[in-house]
Amino acid sequence: MKAYDFLDGAPAIGRLVVIEGTERVLADLALEAVLDRLLPAEVRELNLARFEADDIGDSACVREAAQAMPFLADRRVVVVAEAQTLKAEARRKLWDVAQAVPEGNTLILLDLLSPRSKSPTPLGALAGRSALRVDTTAGADARERYVKETLERLGAKADPWVLDELVRSDADLTTVRNDLEKLALGRARITRADLEREAIAVEDPKAYKYASALLAGKTAEALEITQEMFANDSRAAVTLLSALATECGYVWEMARPGGRLPERLQFRERALRALGNRIGARRARAAYERAVRGIEAVVTGQVGGDADEQRALVDRLSVELSALAR
């Protein structure tokens, strides 16, 4: 079942859900939709267990959580993220756990591989019809819908050429979302000139220097760059945080088994992989998501338009993420 078919419908949810495919933002939407259906907010904290793949060891902790009785709720829900990063033996043990979930509880596996992957075999392919499978792979229709819904959320519009370009782009939807959040800042309509000038990459090398210094643990150097950039541009927050999200995304990719960089960034692989090995996939992902939420806070007006407020946000995030990256 494609992601939007699931989001639009109300298919039965049984003991096992496998969220597969390659679009992380659609996987996040699908996961939240499953949780909303299964666990009302008032009982969620007591009946939801989340695990990252690098935390589960021999999967005994997942088995124990999945077989626990729910507390003041109809069921207990267990989520395992990043299952695609597990090695063969760990995947086998997790699959054994998936087959033993008791009736009434639900195990959700985020196994972000193409359903047609040959190695490793997707967990959804093993499950077949015994699981609800949500495929986040996005064709043109899904990409167009995602772009339109993101623009609506941001209160912005885009010229037809911009919409067509983003739909046809080979960039993942996470990158598309980040670009739209940058482009929507202070604009009611995104034009072709806007996209060609600003999308896909942060052009200011100082912003990248800030991001790399921060992840290298050079907090003072990073904060000096933010001071310099805000002195020259009161709207530097989005540029800085976009560079930080991009850098964290690369480190996160390098921290995952089999992670790959775009061909144009191959020259940085050694340095980024070293950072990935030191920081780890879980912390790199947390840093990436924190930076993205910072961008959203600026773009959507959660943080005021005053330069001092936005600089305070960037400084606060810088200190937080520097600690996370140690």
C-alpha positions in Angstrom: 0.0 0.0 0.0 1.4 3.4 -1.0 1.9 6.0 1.8 -0.9 8.3 0.7 -3.3 5.4 0.2 -2.7 4.5 3.8 -3.0 8.1 5.0 -6.2 8.7 3.1 -7.8 5.4 4.1 -8.4 3.4 7.3 -6.9 -0.1 6.7 -7.0 -2.6 9.5 -3.9 -2.5 11.7 -2.9 -5.8 13.2 0.1 -7.2 15.0 2.8 -6.0 12.5 3.3 -2.9 10.4 6.3 -2.5 8.1 7.0 1.0 6.8 9.3 0.6 3.8 10.4 2.5 0.8 12.9 5.3 0.5 11.2 8.6 1.5 11.9 9.4 5.1 9.4 12.3 5.4 6.6 10.0 4.2 7.7 7.3 6.6 7.5 9.8 9.5 4.0 10.8 8.4 2.9 7.2 8.2 4.3 6.4 11.6 2.5 9.3 13.2 -0.7 8.3 11.5 -0.4 4.7 12.9 0.3 6.0 16.4 -2.6 8.4 16.2 -4.9 5.6 15.3 -3.7 3.1 17.8 -2.8 5.2 20.9 -4.8 8.2 22.0 -2.5 10.9 23.5 -3.7 10.3 27.1 -2.4 6.7 27.1 0.5 6.9 24.6 3.4 7.6 27.0 2.5 4.5 29.0 2.0 2.1 26.1 4.6 3.1 23.5 8.2 1.9 23.3 10.6 3.2 20.7 14.0 1.6 19.8 16.7 2.6 17.4 18.3 -0.2 15.5 21.7 0.3 17.1 20.1 -0.1 20.6 18.4 -3.4 20.3 21.3 -5.9 20.4 19.9 -9.4 20.2 16.3 -8.0 20.0 15.4 -9.3 23.5 14.4 -5.8 24.6 12.0 -5.6 21.6 10.6 -9.0 22.3 9.9 -8.1 26.0 8.3 -4.7 25.1 6.2 -6.3 22.3 4.8 -9.0 24.7 4.1 -6.7 27.6 0.5 -6.1 28.6 -1.0 -2.7 27.7 -1.8 -0.3 30.6 -5.2 1.3 30.6 -5.3 1.0 26.8 -6.4 -1.4 24.1 -2.9 -2.3 23.0 0.8 -1.7 23.4 2.8 -0.4 20.5 6.5 -0.9 19.8 8.5 1.0 17.2 11.9 -0.1 15.8 13.5 2.6 13.6 16.4 2.2 11.1 15.9 -1.5 10.7 17.5 -1.3 7.3 20.9 -0.6 9.0 20.9 -4.0 10.9 23.2 -6.7 9.8 21.9 -10.1 8.6 21.9 -11.9 11.9 20.3 -9.0 13.8 17.6 -8.7 11.1 16.9 -12.4 11.4 16.4 -12.1 15.2 14.2 -9.1 14.8 12.1 -11.0 12.3 11.8 -13.8 14.8 10.4 -11.3 17.3 8.0 -9.9 14.6 6.4 -13.3 14.2 5.7 -13.7 17.9 3.9 -10.4 18.7 0.8 -11.4 20.6 -2.7 -10.5 19.4 -3.7 -7.1 20.6 -0.2 -5.5 20.5 1.5 -4.0 17.4 5.1 -3.9 16.3 6.0 -1.2 13.8 9.2 -1.7 11.8 10.7 1.2 9.8 12.8 -0.7 7.2 13.5 2.0 4.7 14.5 -0.1 1.8 13.0 -0.3 -1.7 10.4 -3.1 -1.6 12.2 -4.6 -4.6 15.6 -4.7 -2.8 17.5 -8.0 -3.2 20.1 -7.5 -0.5 19.0 -7.3 2.2 15.6 -8.8 1.7 13.0 -6.3 2.9 11.2 -7.3 6.1 8.0 -6.4 4.4 8.7 -9.0 1.7 9.2 -11.6 4.4 6.0 -10.6 6.0 3.9 -10.6 2.9 0.2 -10.3 3.7 0.7 -11.0 7.4 1.7 -7.3 7.9 0.3 -3.9 6.9 3.0 -2.7 4.5 3.2 1.0 3.8 5.5 1.9 0.9 6.9 5.4 1.0 8.5 5.2 -2.4 7.2 8.3 -4.1 6.2 8.6 -7.8 5.3 11.9 -9.5 1.8 12.1 -8.1 3.0 11.6 -4.5 5.8 14.1 -5.0 3.4 16.7 -6.4 1.0 16.2 -3.5 3.7 16.4 -0.9 5.1 19.7 -2.5 1.6 21.2 -2.6 0.8 20.2 1.0 4.2 21.6 2.2 3.5 24.9 0.4 0.1 25.1 2.0 1.6 24.4 5.5 4.1 27.2 4.9 1.4 29.6 3.6 3.2 30.0 0.3 2.5 29.5 -3.4 4.8 28.5 -6.2 4.9 29.2 -9.9 3.9 26.2 -12.1 7.5 25.9 -13.3 8.8 25.7 -9.7 6.2 23.0 -8.9 7.1 21.0 -12.0 10.8 21.2 -11.3 10.5 20.0 -7.7 8.2 17.2 -8.7 10.7 16.0 -11.5 13.8 16.5 -9.3 15.7 13.5 -8.2 16.2 15.1 -4.8 14.6 13.2 -1.9 11.5 14.8 -0.3 13.5 15.7 2.8 15.7 17.9 0.7 12.7 19.3 -1.1 11.0 20.2 2.2 14.2 22.0 3.4 14.4 23.9 0.2 10.8 25.0 0.4 11.2 26.1 4.0 14.1 28.3 3.0 12.4 29.7 -0.1 9.1 30.4 1.6 10.7 32.7 4.2 9.4 36.2 3.5 7.9 35.3 0.2 4.2 34.9 -0.7 5.1 33.2 -4.0 8.2 31.2 -5.0 9.3 32.0 -8.5 11.7 30.3 -11.0 14.4 32.9 -10.1 14.0 32.1 -6.4 14.5 28.4 -7.0 17.4 28.8 -9.3 19.1 31.2 -7.0 18.6 29.6 -3.6 17.4 26.0 -3.8 19.2 22.7 -3.3 22.4 24.1 -1.7 23.4 26.8 0.7 25.7 29.0 -1.3 27.5 30.9 1.6 30.7 29.0 2.4 30.8 30.6 5.8 27.6 28.8 6.7 29.2 25.5 5.8 32.3 26.4 7.8 30.0 27.1 10.8 28.3 23.7 10.4 31.5 21.7 10.1 33.1 23.6 13.0 30.1 22.8 15.2 30.1 19.1 14.4 33.9 19.0 15.0 33.3 20.3 18.5 34.7 23.8 17.8 31.8 25.6 19.4 33.6 28.9 19.9 34.7 29.1 16.3 31.1 28.3 15.1 29.6 31.0 17.3 32.1 33.6 16.0 30.9 32.8 12.5 27.2 33.2 13.5 28.1 36.6 15.0 29.8 37.7 11.8 26.9 36.5 9.6 24.2 38.1 11.7 26.2 41.3 11.6 25.9 41.3 7.8 22.5 39.7 7.4 19.7 39.9 9.9 18.1 36.9 8.2 21.1 34.6 8.5 19.3 32.1 10.7 17.8 30.0 7.9 21.1 30.0 6.0 23.0 28.8 9.0 20.5 26.2 10.1 20.1 24.9 6.5 23.8 24.4 6.3 23.8 22.7 9.7 20.9 20.4 8.7 22.6 19.5 5.4 25.9 18.7 7.2 24.1 16.6 9.9 22.3 14.8 7.1 25.6 13.8 5.5 27.1 12.7 8.8 24.0 10.7 9.5 24.3 9.0 6.1 27.9 8.2 6.7 27.1 6.7 10.1 24.7 4.1 8.6 26.1 0.9 7.1 26.4 1.2 3.4 25.7 5.0 3.6 26.7 6.9 0.4 27.3 10.5 -0.5 26.3 12.2 -3.8 29.1 11.9 -6.3 30.0 15.5 -6.1 30.8 15.1 -2.4 33.0 12.0 -2.7 36.0 14.0 -1.8 34.6 14.6 1.7 33.7 11.0 2.4 36.7 10.2 4.6 36.2 13.2 6.9 32.4 12.8 7.1 32.6 9.0 7.7 35.0 9.7 10.6 32.5 12.1 12.1 29.7 9.6 11.5 31.7 6.9 13.3 32.3 9.2 16.2 28.9 10.7 16.5 26.8 7.6 15.6 23.6 7.4 13.5 21.2 8.1 16.4 22.8 11.3 17.5 23.5 12.5 14.0 19.8 11.9 13.2 18.8 13.8 16.4 21.0 16.7 15.4 19.6 16.8 11.9 16.0 16.8 13.1 16.8 19.5 15.7 18.3 21.7 13.0 15.2 21.1 10.7 12.9 22.0 13.6 14.9 25.2 14.0 14.3 26.1 10.4 10.6 25.4 10.7 10.4 27.6 13.8 11.9 30.6 11.9 9.9 30.0 8.6 6.5 29.5 10.3 6.9 32.4 12.7 7.2 30.4 15.9 10.3 32.5 16.5 9.8 36.2 16.0 11.2 38.1 13.0 13.5 40.1 15.2 17.2 39.3 14.4 18.1 39.1 18.1 15.5 36.4 18.7 16.6 34.4 15.7 20.3 34.7 16.6 19.4 33.5 20.2 17.7 30.5 18.6 20.8 29.7 16.5 23.1 30.2 19.4 21.0 27.9 21.6 20.8 25.2 19.0 24.5 25.5 18.3 25.4 24.8 22.0 22.9 21.9 22.2 24.1 20.3 19.0 27.8 20.8 19.8 27.2 18.8 23.0 25.2 16.2 21.1 28.1 15.8 18.6 30.8 15.2 21.2 
